[in-house]
């Protein structure tokens, strides 16, 4: 069997969420009801909802491996981008804990917003499977310790840089296969910087990020592998694909995590170059704000 095609070890052998129609799913005493709620069952179903807690690791992060029964059995067949019948599932709940919409904007902790909104904390599920997940599991009412969140954000940033360096180096080599504006790749402030200098900076950034990713602080190894493999597929990048396949040779399973958009990755790459070649701190802060805005919107 080709590498990467192995089934998830926790996938059920027969009935799978993949066979669930893209309609509302109600679970009661091990049975699934599709479409409308059967007469007399609504109250019982409401009591049965959220009967199982969301599984977590010792670190407090969600255990994605325990959620594999809700995922496509072959992650290579999962779309890379939003499409009909599929949905991005945020693994951290409830969103009120993280988005803090009840607080004034200036009082919200951006670390919580970034953590929940990270693409690497989102799984691509069939709509029916995502609804089934929420029907079975208790809303996640706690969050990891803030120290864990901060370490996870550093790991996410390193993964972003791996992807950002890939898209920039490919564009620099004339490989324009991405949905990005050419002007955003070559803004006015970079035009006078030698191409070889840009390449050197991005290669160094990639090497630093790669070293950090290989010794991720709190992310489980399979999540790191998943992010690398999905980035490799989304960017059609042989370098990242080699990194991912090296890890898949010892553990062939990976999750269909969401990846940052091409625009987001290119903005991050420009931010790296801007900090390297432009001395104006005020302009640098402006660009960093734009990086954050694009990432959160991705």
GIPETA-V929177 format. One record per helix or strand of 2 or more residues. SS is the DSSP state (a for helix, b for strand). FROM is the first residue (numbers start at 1). TO is the last residue. Records with the same first field share a line. If there is no record, write none. Layout:
SS->FROM-TO + FROM-TO
This chain:
a->17-19 + 42-48 + 64-70 + 75-77 + 95-99 + 105-107 + 110-117 + 119-121 + 127-136 + 146-172 + 182-185 + 188-190 + 195-214 + 221-235 + 238-248 + 262-277 + 281-297
b->25-28 + 31-34 + 86-90 + 122-126
